[in-house]
Amino acid sequence: MFGAVVVGIGTAGWVRIRDILAPLPGSPAEKLTIRGFISRRSLDPQQGICQIPIQKALSREDIHVAFICTENVLHEENIRAFLQAGKHVCVEYPMTLDYKAAEELWDFAEKKGVILHEEHIELLSEDYKALKREVEGKVLQEGTLHFTGGPLKPGAGFPSFSGIARLTCLVEWFGELSVTAATMDHHSDRNYSKMTATLLTVDNRPLTWIEERGPNLQRAKHINFQFDTCTLTQIPPTPRGAVGLFMQDLTYFSAKLTGQVSQEELQWEKQRVLHCLKLAETIQQFCQVIPCRHVEGRLKSLISAARSEGITLRSYDQGNMRASFQKVFLLTDTPPLIEYHSLIGRCSGSDFNET
């Protein structure tokens, strides 16, 4: 038996406890037994299961598995703690809000000889499977996936990470992708945001992914996929599956624990997860680049302000910046070097936006 602890008691954590207590008969999930739950709050027993301190969960020999169901921003530190203690980990997507951290954690899990599993219940849904069948064998010309929903909760992370379920579906439907552009329209006063990412398939077919969130937006997915033979504008209607999505994921994770999933499948899944996290990070970086239309005027203001301060400017190439404004300026004030951001606050104008 694998003793398990659930970290975080929101909706996902509550469902994890429920499913571990009543697993699918005859499934590998019957090998799990719940030992307790962890929360930053002090709570009464949940579904008959008692709260335990995290340090006790890390040290107890009868706890082998952790289900991480906290806010996204806390995933990384909890994964790292349980991997360090030699525990298997199942974490809700996204694994982390940083590609490099996810890569390190996966390597760490392999060195420890434990399973690290990122939940993706969207790949188990009937509508995903139906659309997967629809796109198979067709040649994509271009497409759009537009998701709408309510405002993100604190700690969810940048939309390309919090919405990585949609990105994962695009990768599963159309193969590996690359990012060519991305923008972010954010209005904190209205609690509204809209992220638009332009992607390319390996055959150079364009895909647009939009994550739009606001108080009055209903949760929905809108598609427009144009193929050589037809156009899909709606997800095929499907009946609800007989087994819940979290139960399906629990069964699959348990199959990994019991050695019923091949190493080839585990490695393929790792590559897909890391590929999507890398895409998410690249999209975030594109969205946070200084908009080109502001650069020329702002640099002129910067040069003027620097001269008035008696500071010398020199230019250099920064290869990881967009080619459209690859030259940026450093301020040299015998020494040290000061990046040009340090004078932005002295420059006039309110239209400069680094985010």
N, C-alpha and C positions, 0 to 999 in steps of 0.2 A: 504493500500500500504506500501511496505517496501522501504524506501529510501536507496540507495546503493552508496558506494564510492569504486573506484578501486585504489589500492595502487601498483604502479609500472607500467610503460607503456613500456613493451617489447612486444613480440609477444602475450603472454598469456593475458596481461592486455588489449591490443588492441582488442583481440577477445572477452574478457569479456564485454567490452563496446559495441561492435557490437551486441552481443547476447542479452544483456539487452535491447538495443534499439529496437530490432526486435525479441521478444521471439516467441517460438513455439505457434501458435494459440491454444487457449483452454487449455494451460498448466498452472501449478502453477507459472511459470516464469513471467506470465503477471502481477503478483502482485508486481514485482520489478520495480523501477524507478531509473534511474541514477541521482545522485546529483552532481557528480564531480569526479575528479581523483587527485591523489597525486603522486608527483615525486620529487626526489632530484634535478632534473634539472628544469630550468624555461622554460616551453613549451607553445606554442600556443594551442588554443583549439583543442581537438582531437575528430573527428566525431561530432563536434558541442558542445562538453562537455568541460567545463572550469576547469582549475586547481584550487585547493583550498589547503590551508595550513592544515597540519595534525592536529594541535590543534583545528582548527575550525571544522574539521570532527569529532573529538572526543567529542566535546561539543554540536554540533548541535542536537536538538531533532528530526529533520526530517531525520536524517541519522541513520538507524537501522542496517545496514549490511556493512561489509567490505570484499572485495575480495583482498587477499594478493597475489601479483604476482611479488614480488621482488626476488633478489638473495636468494638462500636457507639460507645463513648465517644470513640473516636479518629477516627471518620468525618469530623466537621466540619473538623478542622484539616487532614486530608489532602486533602479536597475543595478547601478554600480554597487550599492550596498549589499544587495542580495547575491549578486554574482560573486562578490568578494567572499561572502560566507559560504559559497559553494552550492547555492540553491538554483534550481531551474526557475525561469522567469517567463511569464506570459504578460504582455503589456498591451494596453489599448493603443491604437494608432493615434498620433505618430509616435514612434519609439523615442525620438528626441526631436529637438528643434534645431539640431546642428548635425550636418552630415558627418563631419569628422568624428564627433563624439559617438555616433551610431556605429561607425566603422570600428572604432576602438573597442566599444562594448561587445560587438560581435566577435572580434578577435579574442577578447578576454574570455568570453563564454566558451569558445572553442578550446582555449588553453586550460580552462577549468574543467572541461569535459561535461558541461551542462547545456541544456537546451535554452535558447533565447528565441521567443516566438512573439511576433507582432500580429495582433489580431486584425483581420480584415474581413468583417462580416459582410461587407458589400459584395465581395466575390462569391458569397454563398447564397445571395438573394436570387429569387426566381426571375426578376426583371433583368438582372445582370446576365444570367445564363441565357435568357431568351434573346437578348440583344447580341450576345456572343455568337449564338447560332445564326442570327440574321446577317452579321458582318463577315462570317467565314466564307472564304472563296471569292469575295467581292474586292474590287480594286478601288481604294479610296481616292477621290479627287481632292476634296477638302471637307472640313467639318467643324462644327461648333458644339460644345457642351456648356450650357449655361445653368448654373445652380443658383437658386435663391433660397434664403432662409432668414431666420431672426438674427439679431445681433449676437456676436460671439461673447462668450462668458470670459471674465478675467482669467488669465493664465492659459488661454487656448493657443496662443502663438500667432505668428503671421499666417494669413489665409492660405498660402500655398502649403503650409504644414497642417493646419487644422482641417483643411479640405483635401488632404492627400488621398482620401478614399476615391474622389473623382479622378484625380491624376492617375491613381493605380488602375482604375477601370480603363482609362484611355490607353495605358501601356499594355494592358492585357488584351484589349481589342485590336490595337494597331501596332504593337511592337515597341521597341526602344525609340525614345524621342529625344530631341534636343530643343533648347530654348533659344529663340531669336530675338524676342522682345517681351517686355512686360511693363505694365503701368498700374498704379494704385490711386484710386480716387477715394479720399477719406474725409468725412465730415464728422468730427467728434461731437459737435453740438447737436447733430441729428442722429448720432449713433448709427451712421450709415457708412458702408464701405463697398467698393467695387474694384476687384482685382481682375485685370485682363492679361492673359499670357498667350503669346503666339508661339506655337510649337511646330516642329517639323518631324515627319516620319523619316525612316532611313531612305525612303524613295522620294524625299523632298516634297511630300504632300503636306499642305498647311492644316494645322488644327488650332482652333481658338478655344481656350478654357477661360470661363468667366465665373468668378465667385462673387456674388452680390448679396449683401446682408443689410437688413434694416428692420425697424420695429414693425412695419406693416407688410413685410414680405412673407408670403407663404412658402413653406418648405416644398421645393419642387425641382425637378431636373428637366431641362428643355434641350432637345437635340436637333441637329440638322446635319446629317452626314450624307454627302453626295458621293455616289459611287459611279462606276462606268455604266452600270445597267439600271440604277434606280436611286431614289433619294429617300432616306429615312428621317421622318420629322417627329416621330413619337415612339416611345418605348412600348413594345408589344405588351398588351394586357396579359397578366399571368395570375393564376390562383396563388394564394398564400401557401407556402410549404408546410408540410405536416410537422416538421421539426423546426423549432425556433432557431434563429441565426446564432445566438450565443451558445446554444446547446450544440449546434453543429461545430462551432469553433472549439468548444471545450473538448468534444470528441476527437477532433483533429489534433489538438495540442496533446491530448492524452496518448494518442497513437504515436506521437513523437517520443513521449516519455517512455513508452513501452517498446521502442525499437521497431515499430511497424511502418515507419516512413523511411524510404531509401536515402542514402547519402546524396545521391544525385538530385533528388527532389529537394532536400534540405539546402543544397548549394544553389540550386536554381532559384529557390525562394529568397535566399539571402541576397543574391544578385539583383533580383527584382526590387526588393525593399530598399536596398542601398541606391539603386538607380533612381527610384522615385524620390528618395530623400535628397539626392544630389540635384535633381530637377527642381525640387521645392526650394532648395537653398539658392540655386541660380536665379530663379524667378524673384525671390526676395531681394537678391543683390541688384537685379535690373530695376526693380521698383524703387530702390533706395539710392540709385545713381542720381546725381544732380541733373535736372532737366536741361537739355542742350540750349533751349531758348533763353535760359537765364545766365548761361556761363559767361558769354562775351561781356555783357554789361556789368556783371558782378566782378569779373576780373579787372575791368577798367577802374571800377570803384576801389577795388582792393589795391591796385597799383598806386592810385592817387593817395589813398590812406596811408600806405606804406611809406611813400615818399615824404609825406608830411611828418611821419614819425622818424625819418632818417634811417629807415631799414632798407637793406639791399635785397633785391629780388633776383633769383636765378631760376631758370626753368629746367625741368627734367622729364623724361618719359616714364610714365607709369603704365606698364604693359597690361595690367588687368582692368584698366578703365576703358570705356567705350572709345572706339577710334575717332568718333566725331569730335571729341575734345580730349585727345590723348595727352596734350601738354597741360600740366598743372604747375603751380608755383610753390616754391618753398621760400620762407623768409629766413634770411641769415642775419643774425644779430650778434656776430662774433662770439663764439658759438653760444648756445646750441642752435640746431635747425628747428624751426617752428613751422608746422604745416599751415597751409594757407587758411584753414578753417579758423585759426586763432584770431583773425581780423574780421571775420564775417560779421560779427556783432557790431563792429564800428561802422560798417558800410550802410548807406541809406537804402530804404526800400524794404517792403514787407513781402515781396513776391518770391524771395529766395526760399527754396524748399529742398531739404536734403532727404526727406522721407517721402 
